[in-house]
C-alpha cells in the first residue's frame, strides 16, 4: 500500500514537470534568438526587387505557432508568407532619388493558442552606397576666347566642375583629364582633382583659329564611372607678326624727268600678316644712299606708287639705283617690313656691259635678267632665302639646271645657290666689314652645254646691332662759379660715347634738376648755357645717348658738375671765421664770469683781514665805524671788556651785565635795540638806572647812546650770527683750559675764521 502511494506521487510530479516545461516553451515564442529587442539588416542600394533582405531570428514556427505581420501598410519590404524572410518590394537608393535611403518597420509577432497580445519587433534596414552614379558636368560644354600671345603656364579656364551624387567617399571623388586628340597637347589640368585648365603649348592664330579638346570626369570607383564633355577654344589674333611684301624685290626704270615710275612685275603691296587684325599699312622710302633718294623719289603712303620728283643729273642717270621701301603698321610703328626697288637707267644709256637690262635676251638656259640685285639686312640669319634666280624658258622643263658661284671666293663662303635657283645666305653678314658683294652665278644644262652666267649684286643693309657705349662709367667736371662767367655758353667738358654701328648717329639728352642749365651737342660736348645764383656745390645729371638705328638703342651715364675748389673754399673760410668768432665770444664771457667770482672773493678776504687786524696790531689796522666805534673789537672781544672800554660805562655795571647777558644768551642786535627802546619809553627800573649812570659819563649821554645803537644796527647786522657763534666758542674754550695760552683768544679766533 505504501508502494502504491509512492508511485502515485512520483507520477504526479512528473506530469507537473512536463506541464511546466510545455508552459515555458509556449512563453518563449516571438522572442529573438540570442536575445535583443530589435533586428538590423544591411542592404546595398542596387538590390533588386523581390530579393531577400534577411531572415528574422524569431523563436517559433510561422506556420504553426506564431504569426508574423508588418504594422506598416505601405512598406518597401514585406514578409514572405509562412517564412521569416523580408522581401524587397520597392527599389532602394542611398541618395534617395528612386527609393528610400533607409527602411524602418515594426514586425508584430503573435502567439497562436494564446490570449496574450503580440510582441512588436523593430526592424531597421540600412541601405549602403554603391557606385551607381556617374559624375555630371556643371555648365558644360565649355567655351573660351584665348589670345595667341598667352604665355605658357597661364590658367586659361577655371571653374570646370563635375558633381557625383554618390555618398562622400571614393564613389563621389571626381578626377579630371584631357582625352587624346588632335589638340590635346595644347591644354592640361593643373591637378587631376582640380578643374583648372592651363596652356601647355603656344598657339598661333595664323595656324589655327579655333579647336576643341575633349575632357573627362570620372570617380574613383572600381570600375569607375565617367562623363565626357568638350572645351572649345577660339584663338584671338594678336599683333605678333610684321607686315610682308608680296615680293622681295621690285623692278622699274628711271625716267628722264618727273613722273610715276612703272613697277614690275606687279605694284608694290604689303599687308599685315596678323589676319585677325589686318592693320593699315603706310609706305615710306628709307634712304640707303644718303639723302638723295628722299630728294629724287617719293612714294604714296597708301597706294605704294613711286614717283620721280625731278630729272637726275647725268652722272646719276646712267647708273641703276636701289631704293629701299618700308611698310609700317599704322597702329604699331615697331611692326614694319622692307623691300627693294631696283630702278634701271633708260634704254641705251648703259655705260657698261654689266649694267642691268630691262629686257635681256632670252633663250636656252639664259637668265631672265642680265643682272640680279639683292638687298639683305645684316641681321638675317643663315639659311634665309634672299632671292630666286629664274632662268629663261629656252630649255626643256624636265631638264635640271645646275648653278654655281664663280669669280669670288668670299661670295662662295657667304652665299649658296639651291638646286631651284634659290639664292640663300650661308653665313652671318657684317655691314662694317663688307657692305656689298658682287659675283657671278653660272648656270648650265646637263652635259655642260649652253653655259650662261649672270651678275648678282648683294647690298647689305645695316641693322642696329650695337647699342651706344660710354667711354667712362661716370663723368665728373669742375667749373668756375657761373656768376663769374663773362660769356655764355661756356664749355664744361666732353662726354665721350661711341656706337658699333658705323652708320648710326648719336644724340644726347640730359635729365635732372639742373638739366635746363646745360646742353650737349652731337659730339658730346657739355655746355653751360644758363646762369643761376643759387647753384649748389655739386649738380648731378643723367646723360642719355640714343642712336639712329632701327630699333633705336640707348644708354645712360651719371654726370656730376662741381664748382672749383677756389669757389668752394670761400664758403669754407666763412665757416671757419664764424667758428673763431664764436670761440672768442665764449672766452670773453667765461673771463668775465671768472673775474666777477674773483672780485667777490677778494672782497670777502679783505673783510676777513680787517677783522683779523685787531688781534695782530691793535685798533690802527681796522677802520672805525661812522661814529667812532670799532666794529671788530665789538665783535671779537669779551662782553665785559667791550663794555668796560667805553668811557663812563664802568660805573654802569647794570648796563654791562645786561649787554653781556644778552650776548651770552644768543640775542642778536635786534634784541639789544629792543632793550634800548624799552629804556627810552621808561618801561622799568633797570632802564632808569642805566640812563642815570650814563648821565655821569658824558655831557650828552642819551645822544651818545642812540648814536652807538644805530651804528651797531647798521654795521654789525651782517655779523650777528657770527658774533653769537664766536662768543659761544670763546666761553667753551675758557671753561676747557681755565688758564692762559701762548696765543691770545683773539688770535685763535682770527686763525679759526
C-alpha positions in Angstrom: 0.0 0.0 0.0 2.8 2.3 0.8 4.5 1.5 -2.6 1.4 2.4 -4.5 1.2 5.8 -2.8 4.8 6.5 -3.5 4.4 5.7 -7.3 1.3 7.9 -7.5 3.2 10.8 -6.0 6.1 10.3 -8.5 3.7 10.2 -11.4 2.0 13.4 -10.4 5.3 15.1 -10.0 6.4 14.0 -13.5 3.2 15.3 -15.1 3.6 18.5 -13.3 7.2 18.9 -14.6 6.2 18.2 -18.2 3.3 20.8 -17.9 5.7 23.3 -16.6 8.2 22.7 -19.5 5.5 22.9 -22.0 4.3 26.2 -20.5 7.9 27.6 -20.7 8.2 26.7 -24.4 5.0 28.4 -25.2 6.2 31.6 -23.4 9.5 31.8 -25.5 7.7 32.2 -28.8 8.2 35.6 -30.6 11.4 36.3 -28.7 14.6 36.9 -30.6 17.1 34.1 -30.8 20.1 35.1 -28.7 18.3 38.0 -27.0 17.9 41.5 -28.0 14.9 43.7 -28.8 15.5 44.8 -32.4 16.8 43.5 -35.7 19.2 45.3 -38.0 19.9 44.5 -41.7 22.2 46.0 -44.3 21.2 46.1 -48.0 23.0 47.5 -51.0 21.1 50.1 -52.9 21.4 48.1 -56.0 19.4 45.2 -54.5 16.7 44.0 -56.9 13.0 44.0 -56.2 12.0 40.6 -54.8 15.4 39.8 -53.3 15.6 38.7 -49.7 17.0 41.3 -47.3 17.4 38.9 -44.4 15.6 36.4 -42.1 14.1 37.3 -38.8 15.6 35.5 -35.8 12.3 34.9 -34.1 11.6 31.8 -31.9 8.7 29.9 -33.2 7.4 28.4 -36.4 5.5 31.0 -38.5 3.3 28.3 -40.0 2.3 26.5 -36.7 2.6 28.5 -33.5 3.4 32.1 -34.4 2.1 34.7 -36.9 4.4 37.4 -38.3 2.9 40.6 -39.8 4.1 44.2 -40.5 2.4 47.1 -38.8 3.2 49.5 -41.8 0.9 49.0 -44.7 2.9 50.7 -47.5 6.3 49.4 -46.6 9.2 48.9 -49.2 9.6 45.4 -47.8 7.2 42.6 -46.8 7.4 39.2 -45.1 7.1 36.2 -47.3 4.1 34.1 -46.2 4.9 31.2 -44.0 8.6 32.3 -43.6 10.7 34.7 -41.6 12.2 36.3 -44.7 12.0 40.1 -45.5 11.5 40.7 -49.2 12.2 43.9 -51.1 9.1 45.4 -52.5 10.4 48.7 -53.9 13.8 49.8 -55.1 16.2 51.2 -52.5 18.5 54.2 -53.2 21.2 55.6 -50.8 20.8 59.0 -52.4 17.0 58.9 -52.0 16.3 59.6 -55.7 14.4 56.5 -56.8 13.7 55.0 -53.5 14.1 55.3 -49.7 17.6 55.7 -48.3 16.7 53.8 -45.1 13.8 51.5 -44.0 12.4 51.2 -40.5 9.4 48.8 -39.9 7.8 47.1 -37.0 7.1 43.3 -37.1 4.2 42.1 -35.0 4.7 38.5 -33.7 1.5 36.9 -32.3 1.4 33.5 -30.5 -1.1 31.0 -31.6 -3.4 29.4 -29.0 -2.6 32.3 -26.6 -4.7 35.2 -25.4 -1.7 37.4 -24.8 -1.0 40.5 -27.0 1.5 40.2 -29.8 5.1 41.3 -29.4 6.4 44.2 -31.6 9.9 43.7 -33.0 11.6 46.9 -34.5 13.5 46.1 -37.8 16.0 48.6 -39.2 17.3 48.2 -42.7 20.3 50.3 -43.6 20.9 51.0 -47.3 24.6 51.0 -48.2 26.1 53.0 -51.1 27.4 51.6 -54.3 29.0 53.3 -57.3 25.8 53.7 -59.3 26.1 57.4 -60.3 28.4 58.8 -62.9 29.8 62.4 -62.5 27.6 65.1 -64.0 29.2 68.2 -65.6 28.0 71.6 -64.5 27.8 74.2 -67.2 29.2 72.0 -69.9 30.2 72.3 -72.7 32.8 75.0 -72.1 33.8 77.8 -74.5 36.5 80.5 -74.1 38.5 83.0 -76.1 42.2 82.9 -75.9 44.8 85.3 -77.3 47.6 83.8 -79.3 50.2 85.7 -77.2 49.1 83.9 -74.0 52.1 82.7 -72.0 52.6 79.0 -71.4 51.5 78.0 -68.0 48.7 80.6 -67.8 45.4 79.4 -66.3 43.0 79.8 -69.2 39.9 78.3 -67.7 38.9 77.9 -64.0 35.7 76.6 -62.5 35.4 73.3 -64.5 33.3 71.1 -62.2 31.5 67.8 -62.2 29.3 66.5 -59.4 28.8 62.9 -58.4 25.6 62.1 -56.5 27.1 59.1 -54.6 27.8 59.5 -50.9 31.0 61.2 -49.8 33.9 58.8 -50.4 35.7 57.2 -53.3 32.5 56.9 -55.3 31.9 60.7 -55.3 35.6 61.8 -55.7 35.9 63.2 -59.2 39.2 63.3 -61.2 39.6 65.3 -64.4 41.7 64.6 -67.5 42.1 65.5 -71.2 41.5 62.8 -73.7 43.9 62.1 -76.5 43.1 64.1 -79.6 44.5 66.5 -82.3 44.9 69.4 -79.9 45.0 67.6 -76.6 48.7 68.7 -76.1 47.7 72.4 -76.0 46.0 72.3 -72.7 46.1 70.3 -69.5 44.6 70.2 -66.0 46.7 71.6 -63.1 46.0 68.6 -61.0 43.5 65.7 -61.6 41.5 66.8 -58.6 41.2 70.5 -59.7 39.1 71.6 -62.6 41.6 74.3 -63.9 43.0 74.2 -67.4 46.4 75.7 -68.2 48.1 76.4 -71.5 50.9 73.9 -72.3 51.8 75.0 -75.9 52.0 78.2 -77.8 49.0 78.9 -80.1 49.4 80.7 -83.5 46.4 82.4 -84.9 47.8 82.0 -88.4 48.0 78.2 -87.9 44.7 77.5 -86.1 41.8 79.8 -85.3 39.8 77.5 -83.1 40.0 74.0 -81.8 38.2 71.6 -79.4 39.6 69.4 -76.7 37.7 66.5 -75.1 37.8 66.2 -71.3 36.6 63.5 -68.9 35.4 63.4 -65.3 35.4 60.1 -63.6 35.1 58.9 -60.0 37.3 56.5 -58.1 35.0 53.6 -58.1 36.0 50.1 -59.3 35.1 50.1 -62.0 34.9 53.9 -62.3 32.0 55.8 -63.8 32.7 58.8 -66.0 31.3 61.5 -68.2 32.8 63.3 -71.1 32.4 66.9 -72.5 34.2 69.4 -74.8 36.1 72.6 -74.3 36.0 74.8 -77.4 38.8 77.4 -77.6 38.6 80.4 -80.0 42.0 81.9 -80.8 42.2 85.7 -80.9 44.7 87.2 -83.2 47.5 89.4 -81.7 49.9 91.9 -83.3 52.8 89.5 -83.3 53.6 89.5 -87.0 55.3 92.1 -89.1 53.9 93.2 -92.4 55.1 91.4 -95.5 55.6 92.5 -99.1 54.3 90.3 -101.9 57.8 90.3 -103.4 61.3 90.7 -102.0 62.4 92.9 -104.9 60.6 95.0 -107.5 61.9 96.4 -110.7 61.4 99.7 -112.5 63.1 102.2 -114.9 64.4 105.6 -114.3 62.7 108.5 -116.1 64.2 111.4 -117.9 62.0 113.8 -116.0 59.4 113.9 -113.2 56.7 111.3 -113.3 55.4 108.0 -111.9 57.7 105.0 -112.2 56.3 101.9 -113.7 56.9 98.9 -111.3 57.1 95.3 -112.4 56.2 92.5 -112.1 53.3 94.0 -110.1 52.5 97.0 -107.9 54.2 97.4 -104.6 52.0 95.9 -101.9 52.4 94.8 -98.3 49.8 93.5 -95.8 49.8 92.7 -92.1 50.4 89.0 -91.5 48.1 89.1 -88.5 45.0 88.0 -90.3 42.7 88.8 -87.4 43.9 92.4 -87.3 44.9 93.4 -90.8 46.3 96.8 -89.7 46.6 99.6 -92.2 50.0 100.0 -93.9 51.9 103.2 -94.6 54.7 103.2 -97.1 57.9 105.3 -97.0 61.3 105.4 -98.5 64.3 104.6 -96.4 67.4 106.2 -97.8 70.3 103.8 -98.4 72.4 106.3 -100.4 72.4 109.3 -98.1 69.5 111.7 -98.5 69.4 111.7 -102.4 66.7 109.0 -102.6 64.3 111.1 -100.5 65.1 114.2 -102.6 64.7 112.4 -106.0 61.9 110.0 -105.3 58.7 109.8 -103.2 56.1 107.1 -102.6 52.4 107.4 -102.0 51.8 106.4 -98.3 48.8 104.2 -99.0 49.0 103.1 -102.7 52.7 102.5 -102.9 53.1 104.3 -106.2 56.7 105.6 -106.7 57.1 109.0 -108.3 60.3 110.5 -109.6 60.3 114.1 -108.4 63.0 115.6 -110.7 65.4 114.7 -113.5 68.5 113.1 -112.3 71.9 114.6 -113.0 73.7 113.0 -116.0 76.3 111.3 -113.7 73.5 109.5 -111.8 71.0 108.9 -114.7 73.3 106.3 -116.4 73.5 104.0 -113.3 70.9 101.8 -111.8 69.6 102.7 -108.3 68.3 100.7 -105.5 65.5 102.2 -103.3 64.5 100.7 -100.0 60.8 100.9 -99.3 59.4 100.5 -95.8 55.9 99.3 -94.9 54.9 100.2 -91.4 51.7 99.4 -89.4 49.7 102.4 -88.5 48.7 101.1 -85.1 52.2 99.9 -84.2 55.3 101.6 -85.7 57.5 98.8 -84.4 56.0 96.4 -86.9 57.4 97.0 -90.3 58.9 95.3 -93.4 61.4 96.3 -96.0 61.7 95.6 -99.7 63.9 96.9 -102.5 63.0 98.6 -105.8 65.8 98.4 -108.4 65.5 101.2 -111.0 67.5 100.6 -114.2 68.7 103.5 -116.4 66.8 104.4 -119.5 67.4 102.1 -122.5 70.5 103.0 -124.5 72.1 104.9 -121.6 74.1 101.9 -120.1 77.7 102.7 -119.7 79.0 99.2 -119.0 78.0 95.7 -120.3 77.3 94.6 -116.7 74.5 97.2 -116.3 71.1 95.7 -115.9 68.9 95.4 -118.9 65.2 95.6 -118.6 64.5 93.2 -121.4 67.6 91.0 -121.7 67.7 88.3 -124.4 66.0 85.1 -123.5 67.0 81.7 -124.8 68.2 78.3 -123.7 69.4 78.4 -120.1 69.9 82.1 -120.0 68.6 84.1 -117.1 65.6 86.3 -117.5 67.5 89.4 -116.3 71.1 90.2 -117.1 72.0 91.4 -113.5 70.3 90.5 -110.3 70.2 93.0 -107.4 69.5 91.6 -104.0 69.1 93.5 -100.7 69.5 91.8 -97.4 69.8 93.1 -93.8 72.9 92.2 -91.9 71.0 90.6 -89.1 69.5 88.0 -91.4 70.1 84.5 -90.0 72.0 81.9 -92.1 69.6 79.9 -94.3 67.5 82.9 -95.2 66.3 82.9 -98.8 67.3 86.2 -100.4 66.1 85.9 -104.0 65.0 83.4 -106.7 67.2 83.2 -109.8 64.8 82.4 -112.8 66.5 81.1 -116.0 64.9 81.6 -119.4 62.5 79.2 -120.9 64.6 78.0 -123.9 65.4 74.7 -122.3 63.0 71.9 -121.6 61.1 72.0 -118.3 62.3 68.5 -117.3 66.0 69.3 -117.7 67.6 70.3 -114.4 69.7 73.4 -114.3 72.9 73.5 -112.3 74.1 76.7 -110.6 77.4 77.6 -109.1 79.0 80.8 -107.9 82.1 81.9 -109.7 84.6 84.7 -109.6 84.5 85.5 -105.8 85.8 83.2 -103.1 84.3 85.4 -100.4 80.9 85.1 -102.0 81.3 81.4 -102.3 81.7 81.3 -98.5 79.0 83.8 -97.8 76.2 82.6 -100.1 75.0 79.4 -101.8 72.6 78.6 -104.6 70.0 75.9 -104.3 69.0 73.4 -107.0 66.0 75.5 -107.9 67.9 78.7 -108.3 67.3 79.9 -104.7 70.0 82.4 -103.5 70.4 81.8 -99.8 72.6 83.2 -97.0 75.2 80.7 -95.8 77.0 82.8 -93.1 76.2 85.8 -91.0 76.8 89.3 -92.6 78.7 92.2 -91.2 78.0 95.6 -92.7 81.1 97.2 -91.3 83.3 94.6 -92.9 81.6 94.3 -96.3 78.6 96.4 -97.4 78.3 95.0 -100.9 79.0 91.7 -102.7 79.4 91.4 -106.5 79.8 88.0 -108.0 78.6 85.8 -110.9 76.4 82.8 -111.0 76.8 80.3 -113.8 74.1 78.0 -114.9 74.4 75.0 -117.2 72.3 72.2 -118.6 73.3 68.6 -118.2 76.3 67.7 -120.3 77.9 71.1 -119.9 76.1 72.6 -122.8 74.9 76.1 -123.2 76.5 77.6 -120.1 75.4 81.1 -119.2 76.2 83.4 -116.3 74.6 86.4 -114.7 75.9 89.1 -112.3 74.5 89.3 -108.8 74.9 92.4 -106.6 74.1 91.9 -103.0 73.6 95.1 -101.0 73.9 94.7 -97.2 71.6 97.0 -95.2 72.9 98.0 -91.8 71.0 96.8 -88.8 71.2 98.2 -85.3 73.4 95.5 -83.9 75.1 97.6 -81.3 73.9 99.9 -78.6 75.8 103.1 -77.7 78.5 102.8 -75.1 80.2 105.5 -72.9 84.0 105.5 -72.5 83.7 106.0 -68.8 81.1 104.7 -66.3 81.0 108.1 -64.6 81.8 111.7 -65.6 82.8 114.5 -63.3 83.5 118.1 -64.3 84.6 121.2 -62.4 83.8 124.7 -63.4 84.2 128.2 -62.1 81.4 129.9 -60.3 78.8 130.7 -63.1 78.4 134.1 -61.5 81.9 135.0 -62.7 81.3 133.7 -66.2 81.6 136.6 -68.6 80.3 134.8 -71.7 77.8 132.0 -72.2 77.7 129.3 -73.4 80.7 128.0 -71.6 82.3 124.7 -72.3 82.3 122.4 -69.3 83.7 119.1 -70.7 83.1 116.3 -73.1 81.0 113.1 -72.6 82.6 110.5 -74.9 80.3 107.9 -76.4 80.5 105.6 -79.5 78.4 103.1 -81.4 79.5 99.9 -83.0 77.1 100.5 -86.0 79.1 102.6 -88.4 76.1 104.5 -89.9 74.3 105.3 -86.7 74.3 108.9 -85.5 74.2 109.7 -81.7 72.1 112.2 -79.9 72.4 113.2 -76.3 69.7 114.2 -73.7 70.3 115.5 -70.2 67.9 114.8 -67.3 68.0 116.1 -63.7 67.1 119.2 -61.6 69.7 121.3 -63.3 69.5 119.9 -66.8 68.0 123.2 -68.2 71.3 124.9 -67.4 73.3 122.7 -69.7 73.3 121.4 -73.3 75.1 118.5 -75.0 75.9 118.8 -78.7 76.0 115.7 -81.1 79.8 115.4 -80.4 79.3 115.0 -76.6 80.5 118.5 -75.6 78.8 119.7 -72.4 78.0 123.4 -72.4 76.7 125.7 -69.7 74.0 127.8 -71.4 72.2 129.5 -68.4 73.1 131.1 -65.1 71.7 131.0 -61.6 72.7 132.4 -58.2 71.6 129.5 -56.0 73.7 126.8 -57.5 74.9 124.0 -55.1 78.5 122.8 -54.9 77.6 119.7 -56.9 75.0 119.3 -59.6 74.0 115.7 -60.5 72.7 114.9 -64.0 71.9 111.9 -66.1 73.1 111.8 -69.7 71.3 109.5 -72.2 72.7 108.8 -75.6 70.4 107.3 -78.3 71.5 106.0 -81.8 69.6 106.5 -85.0 69.3 102.8 -85.8 66.1 100.8 -86.1 65.0 100.0 -83.5 66.7 102.7 -81.5 69.0 101.8 -78.6 70.2 104.0 -75.8 72.5 104.1 -72.8 72.7 106.3 -69.7 75.6 107.5 -67.5 75.7 109.8 -64.4 77.3 113.2 -64.7 78.4 115.4 -61.8 79.3 119.1 -62.4 81.1 120.6 -59.4 82.3 124.1 -58.6 86.1 124.5 -58.4 87.8 124.3 -55.0 88.7 128.0 -55.1 85.0 128.9 -55.3 84.0 126.4 -52.7 86.8 127.5 -50.3 85.2 130.8 -49.8 82.3 129.2 -48.1 84.6 127.1 -46.0 86.6 130.1 -44.9 83.4 131.9 -43.8 82.5 128.9 -41.8 86.0 128.9 -40.1 85.7 132.6 -39.3 82.3 132.1 -37.7 83.7 129.3 -35.6 86.6 131.5 -34.4 84.3 134.5 -33.6 82.1 132.2 -31.6 85.1 130.8 -29.7 86.4 134.4 -28.8 83.0 135.4 -27.6 82.8 132.3 -25.4 86.3 133.0 -23.9 85.3 136.6 -23.2 82.1 135.6 -21.5 83.9 133.0 -19.4 86.6 135.5 -18.5 84.0 138.0 -17.3 82.4 135.3 -15.1 85.7 134.3 -13.6 86.6 138.0 -12.9 83.3 138.5 -11.1 83.9 135.5 -8.9 87.4 136.6 -8.2 86.4 140.1 -7.2 83.7 138.9 -4.9 86.1 136.5 -3.2 88.6 139.3 -2.9 86.0 141.5 -1.0 85.4 138.6 1.4 89.2 138.2 2.0 89.6 141.9 2.6 86.8 141.9 5.1 88.4 139.0 6.9 91.7 140.8 7.0 90.0 143.8 8.6 88.5 141.6 11.3 91.8 139.8 11.9 93.8 143.1 12.1 92.6 143.8 15.7 94.3 140.7 17.1 97.5 141.3 15.4 98.2 145.0 15.9 95.5 146.8 17.9 93.0 149.3 16.6 95.1 151.0 14.0 94.6 148.4 11.1 90.7 148.4 11.3 88.9 151.4 10.2 86.4 152.7 12.7 82.7 152.9 12.3 81.0 156.1 11.2 80.5 157.2 14.8 84.0 156.2 16.0 83.1 152.7 17.3 85.5 149.8 16.4 83.2 147.1 15.0 85.9 144.4 15.0 86.6 144.9 18.7 82.9 144.8 19.4 82.5 141.5 17.6 85.7 139.8 18.8 86.3 141.0 22.4 84.7 139.6 25.5 81.5 141.2 26.6 83.0 142.6 29.9 86.0 144.1 28.0 83.8 145.6 25.3 81.6 147.3 27.9 84.4 148.5 30.1 86.3 150.1 27.3 83.5 152.5 26.7 84.2 155.7 28.6 82.0 156.3 31.5 80.4 152.9 31.5 82.5 151.3 34.3 80.1 152.7 36.8 77.1 151.3 34.9 77.5 147.7 36.0 73.9 147.1 35.5 74.1 148.0 31.8 77.3 146.0 31.2 75.7 143.0 32.8 72.6 143.3 30.7 74.6 143.6 27.5 76.8 140.6 28.4 73.8 138.6 29.4 72.1 139.5 26.1 75.1 138.4 24.1 75.7 135.2 26.1 72.1 134.1 25.7 72.4 134.5 21.9 70.3 137.6 21.4 71.0 139.5 18.3 71.4 143.2 17.7 67.7 143.5 17.4 67.2 142.3 21.0 69.8 144.9 22.0 67.8 147.6 20.3 64.6 146.4 21.9 66.2 146.7 25.3 67.3 150.2 24.4 63.9 151.2 23.1 62.3 150.0 26.3 64.7 152.2 28.2 63.7 155.2 26.1 60.0 154.6 26.9 60.7 154.2 30.6 59.4 150.7 30.8 61.2 149.6 34.0 63.5 150.4 36.9 66.6 148.8 35.3 66.3 151.1 32.3 66.0 154.2 34.6 69.1 153.1 36.4 71.0 152.6 33.2 70.3 156.0 31.8 71.1 157.6 35.3 74.6 156.0 35.1 75.1 157.4 31.5 74.4 160.9 32.7 77.7 160.8 34.7 79.7 159.5 31.8 79.4 162.1 29.1 77.9 165.5 28.7 75.1 164.3 26.4 74.6 160.6 27.4 71.3 160.0 25.7 72.6 161.2 22.3 75.8 159.2 22.5 73.8 156.0 23.4 71.4 156.5 20.4 74.3 157.0 18.0 76.1 153.9 19.3 73.0 151.8 18.9 72.4 153.0 15.4 76.0 152.3 14.4 75.7 148.8 15.8 72.4 148.3 13.9 74.0 149.3 10.5 77.5 147.9 10.8 77.0 144.7 12.8 73.8 143.4 11.3 75.7 141.2 8.8 77.9 139.6 11.5 75.3 139.0 14.2 75.1 135.2 13.7 78.9 135.0 13.5 79.2 137.1 16.8 76.9 134.7 18.6 78.9 131.6 17.4 82.2 133.2 18.3 81.1 134.2 21.8 79.8 130.7 22.5 83.1 129.1 21.3 85.0 131.6 23.5 83.2 130.6 26.7 83.6 126.9 25.9 87.3 127.5 25.3 87.7 129.3 28.6 85.9 126.6 30.5 88.1 123.9 29.0 91.5 125.4 29.5 91.0 127.5 32.7 94.2 129.3 32.0 96.1 131.4 29.6 97.9 130.1 26.5 100.8 131.4 24.4 98.4 132.7 21.8 95.6 135.1 22.9 91.9 134.2 22.5 91.5 136.9 19.8 94.4 135.5 17.7 92.9 131.9 17.9 89.6 133.3 16.7 91.2 135.1 13.8 93.0 131.9 12.7 89.8 129.9 13.0 88.0 132.3 10.8 
